[in-house]
Amino acid sequence: MMVCAVLTYGGVSLFVVAFAVYPFGAEIFRSADIPKRLLPATIALGAFTFTMDAFPGSPQIQNIIPTSFFQTDSWAAPWLGLSGGLFIFFSGLVYLHWRKNKAVKIGEGYGDDHINEPDDEIQETLPKPLVAILPLVIVGVLNKALTDLIPKYYGSVFDFSKFGIGNIENLEISKLTAIWAVQISLVLGILSVVIFAFGQIRKNFIPDLNLSINGALLATLNTASEYGFGAVIAALPGFQSVSDLISKTFNNILINEAVTVTVLSGITGSASGGMSIALAAMHETYISEALKLGIPNEVLHRVASMASGGMDTLPHNGAIITLLVVTGLTHKQAYGDIFVMTGIKTAGVFFIIMLYMVFGIV
């Protein structure tokens, strides 16, 4: 779980984390004789929850999308995000330990006849630990630094006419700061890998590149198909009925936002897709209502971000399908424990809403 958390918070896509961590996780589970069926839920807790959209500064897209709607940055509502993230961290860890201990008592073990098992031994010289961790540190540090520096350098608006370029709409820097900061940080993190680990990269460059492309296409097509499915659902008359029902049922603006985003994320099977559709339709309403109540946009950002990662991980979610394919397990074998992570994650967003309403924590 911690390996997944370090990678996702360091800027590695959660889809990539599933590919990268699986061989490592499978070997640990096999050595400790823990049922393999618990591995997807463990990866999901580390990669798909608190570092994806709760912890402040996360470079994952689920923490970046709200910035363009609420003019915030990726560090919005840091104490709420940290509190919600720790709630999910400890709750998920307690559950997984309970499940592991239960399996140990009945002598279940790792299991036999699994597919997609990793090689027993990696015959290669690995980079030094400092080189391996350097890109993650670069992404984290530069993301924070650039979030502060970009607005200072460019101001509030980038005017193309100053450079003799006409017929182009001026850019609102506040909507782009988080995106630019993350993109630049990730590019520099990748370059650090190329520079300091070029020897390892060069050995199997073409096979590794082909493997990377295959993995990227699998993740992209899974997510894209779910986003397209969600867009079709949002265009149907029934969607407006659901939206109206949520608005009438939940008068509290934060709860309304959380329910709307998590329901749409569940329907689309995509956290980013569901949140994008929900905020595109409702963000102006949320901002105006929050202004009347004195609720900062940072709180709206954190609630939307964490809610998107709630019910998104239903069985048809692209990341879940990818995770199960990579680990060689089925929904029947492993999804039950993943769904518990989904429930804990959903509870996390209402936990931070309670913290804000009771204590005013931002």
Salt bridges, closest charged atoms under 4 A:
GLU27 OE1 - ARG30 NH2 2.76
ASP53 OD1 - LYS345 NZ 2.66
GLU108 OE2 - ARG37 NE 2.70
GLU117 OE1 - ARG30 NH1 3.14
GLU117 OE2 - LYS36 NZ 2.59
ASP120 OD1 - ARG30 NH2 3.68
ASP148 OD2 - LYS144 NZ 4.00
GLU172 OE2 - LYS175 NZ 3.62
GLU289 OE2 - LYS292 NZ 3.50
ASP337 OD2 - ARG37 NH1 3.71
ASP337 OD1 - ARG99 NE 2.76
